[in-house]
Amino acid sequence: MSGNNSLSQKKVIMFDLDGTLAQSKSTLDSEMAYLLKELLDVRYVATVSGGAFQQFKIQFLRELRKDSNLRNLFLFPTSSASGYYYDARRKRFFKAYGHVLSKSAATKITHAFSAAFREIEYAQPKRTYGPILENRGSQITFSALGQRAPLHLKQRWDPNQKKRLRIRAVLQRHLTEFEITIGGTTSIDVTRKGVNKTLCVKKMEERLGVSKKQMLYVGDALYKGGNDYIMRSAKIRCLPVSGPAETKKLIRRILAS
């Protein structure tokens, strides 16, 4: 990481959620909530994740401090396929846009997963925790162990992504008109073509009138093959972190800059 001077020029700080602000499917801790409150007083903040808006509410919004400046907060669920902005008058977040999948598209994606499983002779885990395939409106998400699987089990299932890369390779042949990305620890996300995490950059440019030079993205999977890697193509500065603890250190550096 470079010095504080460059951080002081960033007006928009964009964060991945799972593995960056919080552990996978876990809520923000109180220290992170405090640091985000301090950051929202001086910067625009965006959170980008493959999770649905309901997951944002449970994992993120409910844990923020009540005195946080939500006018400076922007939420991009389902890998930026939808965006939620704060309405100060009504004191709530509203859906600013959404690239909803048609019923036929959702059906095609679901059938493609079934075909991929048959082709590679994929063996489903003996025990799962919640839905394996979830239609999030603007995204279909495969979660190998289910949406509510314990973190320690998810971390062991596919640490090198080999299982998901194999599934994705088959899906890419069946779903040429869709974006297919590996997300989180056990997930594969499918959205409309051109709809991926980088869309939030364009939306923030339009909403705030800021340039890409004034944006920073922070994520734990910015390496090649990681679910944050595509943000490197957005032509904004990207900083990798190893987890929430390192993210906290970075926020403190930004606040001090």
C-alpha positions in Angstrom: 0.0 0.0 0.0 1.2 3.5 -0.8 1.2 6.5 1.4 -1.7 8.5 2.9 -1.4 11.3 0.3 -3.1 9.2 -2.4 -5.7 7.9 0.0 -6.7 11.5 0.9 -7.7 12.1 -2.7 -10.2 9.3 -2.7 -13.8 10.5 -2.3 -15.5 7.2 -2.9 -14.4 4.1 -0.9 -15.9 0.9 -2.2 -15.8 -2.3 -0.2 -16.5 -6.0 -0.9 -18.6 -7.4 2.0 -17.8 -11.1 2.7 -14.2 -11.5 3.7 -13.5 -7.8 3.6 -15.9 -6.0 6.0 -17.1 -9.1 7.7 -16.5 -12.9 7.6 -18.6 -14.8 5.1 -22.3 -14.5 5.9 -21.4 -13.0 9.3 -22.5 -9.6 10.6 -20.3 -6.6 11.1 -18.6 -6.4 14.4 -19.0 -3.3 16.6 -15.5 -2.0 15.8 -16.1 -2.2 12.1 -19.5 -0.5 12.5 -17.8 2.4 14.4 -15.1 2.8 11.8 -17.6 2.8 9.0 -19.6 5.5 10.9 -16.5 7.6 11.1 -15.7 7.0 7.4 -19.3 7.9 6.3 -18.8 11.3 7.9 -16.0 12.2 5.5 -16.3 10.0 2.4 -18.9 8.3 0.2 -19.0 4.6 0.9 -20.3 1.8 -1.3 -20.6 -1.9 -0.5 -20.6 -4.4 -3.3 -21.4 -8.1 -2.9 -23.0 -11.1 -4.6 -25.6 -11.3 -1.8 -29.2 -10.2 -2.2 -30.4 -7.0 -0.5 -32.1 -9.0 2.2 -28.6 -10.4 3.1 -27.3 -6.8 3.2 -30.0 -5.8 5.7 -29.2 -8.8 8.0 -25.4 -8.8 7.7 -24.6 -5.1 7.2 -27.4 -2.5 7.7 -28.7 -3.7 11.0 -25.2 -3.6 12.5 -24.4 0.0 11.5 -24.5 2.6 14.2 -27.8 4.5 14.4 -25.9 7.8 14.0 -24.2 6.8 10.7 -24.6 9.3 7.8 -26.5 7.0 5.5 -26.8 9.7 2.9 -23.2 8.9 2.0 -23.9 5.1 1.8 -24.6 3.2 -1.5 -25.4 -0.5 -1.7 -24.9 -2.8 -4.7 -26.2 -6.3 -4.1 -26.1 -9.2 -6.5 -22.7 -8.0 -7.9 -24.0 -4.6 -8.9 -27.0 -6.0 -10.8 -29.1 -3.9 -8.5 -28.4 -0.7 -6.6 -29.9 0.9 -3.5 -29.6 4.5 -2.4 -30.7 6.3 0.7 -33.9 8.5 0.8 -33.2 10.9 3.6 -36.8 12.2 3.6 -38.3 8.7 4.0 -35.4 7.4 6.0 -35.0 4.2 4.0 -33.0 2.7 1.2 -34.8 2.5 -2.2 -34.1 0.4 -5.2 -32.5 2.8 -7.8 -32.1 0.2 -10.5 -32.2 -3.5 -11.1 -31.3 -5.8 -14.0 -33.9 -8.5 -13.2 -33.6 -11.8 -15.0 -36.6 -12.9 -17.0 -38.4 -16.1 -16.0 -37.1 -17.8 -19.2 -33.5 -16.7 -18.4 -33.8 -18.0 -14.8 -35.1 -21.3 -16.1 -32.3 -21.6 -18.7 -29.7 -20.9 -16.0 -31.2 -23.5 -13.6 -31.2 -26.1 -16.4 -27.6 -25.3 -17.3 -26.5 -26.0 -13.7 -28.3 -29.4 -13.8 -26.6 -30.2 -17.1 -23.2 -29.2 -15.8 -23.6 -31.4 -12.7 -24.5 -34.4 -14.9 -21.6 -33.7 -17.3 -18.9 -33.6 -14.6 -20.7 -36.2 -12.4 -20.8 -33.7 -9.6 -21.6 -35.3 -6.2 -23.8 -33.1 -4.0 -22.6 -32.8 -0.4 -24.5 -35.3 1.9 -25.6 -32.4 4.1 -26.6 -28.9 3.1 -27.9 -25.9 4.9 -30.6 -24.1 3.0 -31.1 -23.5 -0.7 -28.4 -24.7 -3.2 -29.7 -22.6 -6.1 -31.3 -19.2 -5.2 -33.0 -16.8 -7.6 -32.1 -13.4 -6.3 -34.1 -11.6 -8.9 -31.1 -10.1 -10.8 -28.8 -13.1 -10.2 -29.0 -16.8 -9.8 -26.6 -18.1 -7.1 -25.3 -21.6 -6.6 -24.1 -22.2 -3.0 -22.6 -25.7 -2.8 -23.4 -26.2 0.9 -26.5 -24.0 1.0 -27.0 -20.4 2.0 -26.8 -21.0 5.7 -23.8 -23.3 5.9 -21.3 -22.7 8.8 -18.3 -20.7 7.7 -15.8 -23.4 8.8 -17.4 -25.9 6.5 -17.5 -23.5 3.6 -13.9 -22.6 3.9 -12.9 -26.3 3.6 -15.1 -27.2 0.7 -13.3 -25.5 -2.2 -10.3 -23.5 -0.9 -8.5 -23.5 -4.3 -11.7 -23.0 -6.4 -11.0 -26.1 -8.5 -14.5 -27.5 -8.0 -16.2 -24.3 -9.0 -13.9 -23.6 -11.9 -14.8 -27.0 -13.3 -18.5 -26.3 -13.0 -18.1 -22.8 -14.4 -16.2 -24.1 -17.4 -19.2 -26.2 -18.4 -21.7 -23.4 -17.6 -19.8 -21.0 -19.9 -20.5 -23.3 -22.8 -24.2 -23.4 -22.0 -24.7 -19.8 -21.0 -22.7 -17.7 -23.5 -25.0 -14.7 -23.1 -24.5 -14.5 -19.3 -21.8 -13.4 -16.8 -20.6 -16.3 -14.6 -18.4 -15.5 -11.7 -17.0 -17.3 -8.7 -18.1 -15.6 -5.4 -17.5 -16.0 -1.7 -16.3 -19.4 -0.5 -18.7 -21.8 -2.1 -20.7 -19.8 -4.7 -21.1 -19.3 -8.4 -23.1 -16.2 -9.5 -24.9 -15.8 -12.9 -26.1 -12.4 -14.1 -26.9 -10.8 -17.4 -24.0 -10.2 -19.8 -22.2 -7.0 -18.9 -23.6 -7.0 -15.4 -20.8 -7.5 -12.9 -19.2 -5.8 -10.0 -17.7 -3.0 -12.2 -21.2 -1.7 -12.9 -21.1 0.1 -9.6 -18.3 2.3 -10.8 -20.4 3.7 -13.6 -23.3 4.2 -11.3 -21.3 6.1 -8.8 -19.8 8.3 -11.5 -23.4 9.1 -12.7 -24.8 9.6 -9.2 -22.0 11.7 -7.7 -20.2 13.2 -10.6 -16.8 11.9 -9.3 -14.0 10.5 -11.5 -12.5 7.1 -11.4 -9.3 8.7 -10.0 -11.3 9.6 -6.9 -12.4 6.0 -6.3 -10.9 3.2 -4.3 -12.0 -0.4 -4.2 -11.1 -2.7 -1.3 -11.5 -6.5 -1.5 -10.1 -9.8 -0.2 -10.2 -11.6 -3.6 -8.5 -9.2 -6.0 -6.1 -12.0 -7.2 -6.7 -13.7 -10.6 -9.7 -15.9 -10.3 -11.0 -14.1 -7.2 -14.5 -12.7 -7.2 -13.1 -9.1 -6.9 -10.5 -9.5 -9.7 -12.8 -8.0 -12.3 -12.6 -4.7 -10.4 -9.1 -4.3 -11.7 -10.5 -3.8 -15.2 -12.6 -0.8 -14.0 -9.6 1.5 -14.1 -9.9 2.5 -10.5 -7.3 1.9 -7.7 -7.8 -1.4 -6.0 -6.3 -2.5 -2.7 -6.2 -6.1 -1.5 -6.8 -7.0 2.1 -6.6 -10.3 3.9 -9.7 -9.9 5.9 -11.7 -7.5 8.2 -8.7 -6.9 10.5 -6.7 -5.5 7.7 -9.7 -3.5 6.4 -10.0 -1.8 9.7 -6.3 -0.8 9.5 -6.9 0.7 6.1 -10.0 2.6 7.2 -7.9 4.1 10.0 -5.3 5.2 7.5 -7.9 6.8 5.3 -9.4 8.7 8.3 -5.9 9.9 9.2 -5.1 11.0 5.7 
